[in-house]
Amino acid sequence: MTDLWTLAIIVGLACVSLVTRCFFFISDRSWRLPAWVERGLPYAPIAALAGVVLPEVLIAKGELIHTWQDARLFGAVVATAVYFWRRDVLLTMVVGMAVYTPLYIGLGWH
């Protein structure tokens, strides 16, 4: 019985995912987003990035970090400075990791 339920849940989730992702293609008329949605849409990637990156940098083992000796802090600060200086995402990642890695491996900072 468990295998049947598992299969039913997988099929159901696949159907829900398919319908929600294809909803705009199913309709025969074009959709127009409200003006307030179009104004806010450019900020969605930065909000999502902040929602993923900030907790990863500031939280360790479910709690806020309590020390300045955390390699993630230094890597994030330097990477942010490099991004605003050069506006190059690849360079930002390379420099951020170049700061993070020696602190994490060499000094044992977590």
Backbone bond lengths (Angstrom), bond angles and torsions (degrees), N, CA, C in turn:
res aa  C-N    CA-C-N  psi(-1)  N-CA   C-N-CA  omega(-1)  CA-C   N-CA-C  phi
1 M - - - 1.454 - - 1.529 111.59 -
2 T 1.340 116.20 -35.82 1.463 119.62 -179.45 1.519 110.92 -63.21
3 D 1.320 117.25 -41.21 1.459 120.08 179.88 1.520 111.63 -63.02
4 L 1.330 117.26 -36.09 1.454 121.22 177.67 1.522 110.70 -65.95
5 W 1.332 116.82 -42.87 1.469 120.58 177.73 1.527 110.70 -64.01
6 T 1.307 116.90 -42.85 1.466 120.78 179.02 1.515 110.64 -60.70
7 L 1.310 116.75 -45.28 1.458 121.07 178.20 1.526 110.88 -62.90
8 A 1.331 117.67 -43.07 1.466 121.25 179.58 1.533 110.84 -62.80
9 I 1.317 116.97 -40.60 1.468 120.45 179.63 1.525 110.57 -66.52
10 I 1.328 116.84 -42.71 1.465 119.92 178.92 1.518 110.88 -62.42
11 V 1.313 117.44 -45.44 1.470 121.01 178.71 1.526 110.81 -63.74
12 G 1.332 116.39 -42.96 1.462 119.87 179.06 1.519 112.67 -62.47
13 L 1.319 116.95 -44.72 1.465 120.19 178.09 1.523 111.81 -65.21
14 A 1.317 116.91 -37.26 1.466 120.30 177.10 1.525 110.63 -63.87
15 C 1.324 117.01 -41.71 1.468 120.49 178.57 1.526 111.56 -64.87
16 V 1.313 116.64 -44.84 1.469 120.34 178.60 1.519 110.10 -61.38
17 S 1.330 116.97 -44.52 1.463 121.13 179.22 1.530 110.84 -62.45
18 L 1.323 117.24 -44.23 1.456 121.16 -179.71 1.525 111.34 -63.10
19 V 1.315 117.31 -46.27 1.463 120.80 -178.34 1.523 111.35 -65.11
20 T 1.344 117.63 -43.78 1.463 119.22 -178.20 1.516 111.97 -69.33
21 R 1.312 118.11 -33.71 1.461 120.31 179.79 1.520 112.22 -77.86
22 C 1.299 117.87 -28.65 1.465 121.67 -178.03 1.525 112.56 -101.20
23 F 1.314 118.09 7.40 1.454 121.35 -174.62 1.525 112.17 -56.98
24 F 1.327 117.38 -38.69 1.464 120.13 -178.22 1.526 112.22 -73.33
25 F 1.325 116.92 -23.78 1.456 120.15 178.56 1.519 112.09 -84.48
26 I 1.317 117.51 -23.69 1.459 121.72 -177.64 1.528 110.94 -71.69
27 S 1.315 116.75 -35.44 1.468 121.19 -177.77 1.527 110.43 -69.02
28 D 1.342 115.88 145.27 1.457 120.03 -179.98 1.530 112.98 -90.61
29 R 1.314 118.30 -4.57 1.460 119.88 177.89 1.525 109.22 -119.74
30 S 1.316 115.71 157.02 1.461 119.56 -177.09 1.528 110.36 -75.83
31 W 1.315 114.30 149.89 1.457 121.00 -179.06 1.525 109.26 -103.31
32 R 1.304 115.24 143.22 1.467 120.88 176.27 1.522 107.43 -121.90
33 L 1.326 116.05 123.92 1.452 120.07 178.05 1.519 110.29 -75.84
34 P 1.327 117.72 146.33 1.465 119.50 176.12 1.525 110.56 -61.75
35 A 1.306 116.59 155.37 1.470 122.01 -176.63 1.526 111.07 -60.34
36 W 1.337 117.60 -37.75 1.470 119.10 -178.15 1.522 111.54 -67.86
37 V 1.339 117.23 -29.29 1.463 120.59 176.93 1.527 109.65 -72.47
38 E 1.319 117.14 -42.17 1.459 120.87 178.98 1.528 111.66 -64.42
39 R 1.340 117.03 -34.46 1.475 119.79 176.83 1.520 111.54 -68.92
40 G 1.326 117.67 -35.67 1.452 121.29 -177.20 1.510 114.72 -86.00
41 L 1.321 117.37 -17.93 1.462 121.44 -176.21 1.530 114.48 -58.54
42 P 1.322 120.53 -38.47 1.474 119.25 178.57 1.531 113.45 -62.81
43 Y 1.322 118.31 -21.91 1.461 121.16 -178.25 1.527 112.90 -88.75
44 A 1.309 118.19 -8.08 1.462 121.57 -177.55 1.535 113.00 -62.19
45 P 1.337 119.82 -44.99 1.473 118.11 -179.85 1.525 112.97 -62.73
46 I 1.317 118.17 -40.49 1.461 120.15 -178.82 1.522 110.38 -69.69
47 A 1.317 117.26 -34.65 1.463 120.08 177.73 1.524 110.57 -68.53
48 A 1.319 117.11 -40.91 1.465 120.41 178.10 1.522 110.70 -66.29
49 L 1.321 116.66 -41.51 1.456 120.58 178.20 1.522 111.19 -62.31
50 A 1.318 116.57 -43.72 1.465 120.12 178.12 1.527 110.76 -63.85
51 G 1.308 116.93 -37.15 1.458 120.47 179.21 1.519 113.59 -68.50
52 V 1.323 117.40 -22.68 1.458 121.05 179.26 1.529 111.19 -96.55
53 V 1.326 117.53 -44.49 1.460 121.72 -172.66 1.526 112.37 -77.76
54 L 1.309 118.38 -46.28 1.467 119.91 -176.01 1.526 113.85 -58.78
55 P 1.317 119.96 -46.70 1.469 117.76 176.11 1.524 112.91 -61.87
56 E 1.321 117.27 -34.86 1.466 120.16 179.84 1.519 111.58 -66.99
57 V 1.329 117.09 -33.19 1.464 120.88 -179.53 1.524 111.22 -82.38
58 L 1.305 117.98 -38.41 1.461 120.89 -170.86 1.523 115.70 -96.86
59 I 1.324 118.09 -11.42 1.461 120.55 -175.70 1.524 109.85 -120.57
60 A 1.337 115.54 132.79 1.461 121.55 175.35 1.525 108.60 -130.43
61 K 1.311 117.12 127.71 1.465 123.24 179.40 1.527 112.18 55.10
62 G 1.316 116.48 38.38 1.453 121.26 175.83 1.514 115.55 82.17
63 E 1.315 118.40 3.58 1.462 121.39 -179.93 1.519 109.96 -132.12
64 L 1.333 115.59 154.71 1.458 119.89 174.40 1.520 109.13 -62.40
65 I 1.325 115.90 144.45 1.458 118.35 179.43 1.521 109.12 -69.55
66 H 1.334 115.93 146.16 1.459 121.09 -174.57 1.514 112.30 -115.02
67 T 1.312 118.60 7.83 1.454 121.19 -177.39 1.513 110.34 -133.64
68 W 1.294 116.09 153.13 1.463 119.62 176.06 1.519 110.81 -83.85
69 Q 1.330 117.94 -10.86 1.458 121.76 179.90 1.522 110.39 -86.72
70 D 1.284 115.37 62.24 1.456 122.67 177.85 1.522 107.76 -125.33
71 A 1.312 116.14 120.69 1.465 121.20 -175.43 1.521 111.85 -61.13
72 R 1.319 116.96 -30.56 1.474 119.93 -178.45 1.525 111.47 -65.28
73 L 1.322 117.01 -36.79 1.467 120.08 179.05 1.519 111.67 -61.73
74 F 1.331 116.14 -49.26 1.460 120.08 -178.48 1.523 111.25 -66.05
75 G 1.326 117.10 -41.49 1.462 120.46 177.61 1.519 111.82 -61.72
76 A 1.330 116.69 -41.91 1.466 120.58 -179.02 1.523 111.78 -69.06
77 V 1.335 117.09 -41.07 1.468 120.19 -179.60 1.524 110.56 -65.26
78 V 1.329 116.84 -46.83 1.464 120.20 179.95 1.530 110.60 -65.75
79 A 1.322 117.68 -41.52 1.467 120.57 178.90 1.518 111.35 -62.70
80 T 1.323 116.99 -40.18 1.466 120.41 178.20 1.520 110.93 -63.82
81 A 1.323 116.33 -42.80 1.473 120.05 178.50 1.524 111.25 -63.27
82 V 1.324 117.11 -41.64 1.465 120.72 179.33 1.525 110.45 -65.18
83 Y 1.328 116.76 -39.54 1.467 118.73 179.23 1.528 111.19 -62.62
84 F 1.321 116.82 -47.34 1.465 118.77 -178.70 1.527 111.85 -69.74
85 W 1.314 117.63 -22.25 1.455 121.43 177.92 1.522 111.11 -79.08
86 R 1.359 117.37 -47.27 1.458 121.29 -172.80 1.529 115.29 -109.68
87 R 1.329 118.20 -18.99 1.482 122.96 -176.88 1.522 111.80 57.67
88 D 1.319 116.26 40.06 1.459 122.36 -179.02 1.522 108.34 -123.89
89 V 1.323 116.86 112.75 1.459 121.38 -174.42 1.527 111.59 -66.95
90 L 1.332 117.80 -42.72 1.460 120.43 179.83 1.530 110.82 -62.02
91 L 1.318 117.28 -46.41 1.462 121.03 177.76 1.522 110.93 -61.40
92 T 1.316 117.04 -37.63 1.461 121.41 177.23 1.525 110.90 -59.45
93 M 1.330 116.86 -47.45 1.465 120.25 -179.53 1.524 111.68 -66.27
94 V 1.319 117.28 -41.83 1.463 120.86 -178.56 1.528 110.63 -64.73
95 V 1.317 117.27 -47.20 1.465 120.28 -179.28 1.520 111.00 -67.71
96 G 1.313 117.84 -41.20 1.460 120.81 177.73 1.521 111.85 -58.93
97 M 1.320 116.64 -44.62 1.469 120.24 177.95 1.522 111.84 -71.14
98 A 1.352 117.29 -30.88 1.463 120.18 177.69 1.524 110.84 -67.72
99 V 1.301 117.93 -27.92 1.466 121.31 175.74 1.526 109.86 -83.08
100 Y 1.308 117.18 -43.02 1.465 122.08 -176.52 1.530 113.11 -64.97
101 T 1.331 117.12 -46.76 1.463 121.56 -170.92 1.532 113.92 -60.86
102 P 1.332 120.13 -49.20 1.468 117.72 179.33 1.526 113.21 -65.72
103 L 1.306 117.46 -33.15 1.450 120.19 177.74 1.530 110.79 -67.85
104 Y 1.310 116.59 -39.59 1.468 120.87 -178.83 1.520 111.90 -74.39
105 I 1.322 115.89 -48.17 1.471 119.31 -177.05 1.536 111.35 -81.36
106 G 1.332 115.27 -47.90 1.460 119.43 -174.89 1.504 114.72 -71.36
107 L 1.328 117.01 -46.67 1.458 120.80 -176.77 1.532 113.03 -98.19
108 G 1.308 116.46 -11.20 1.462 119.75 179.69 1.511 114.31 76.96
109 W 1.330 116.71 15.83 1.465 119.92 177.83 1.533 108.27 -71.40
110 H 1.306 115.72 141.49 1.468 119.53 -179.64 1.488 111.73 -110.94
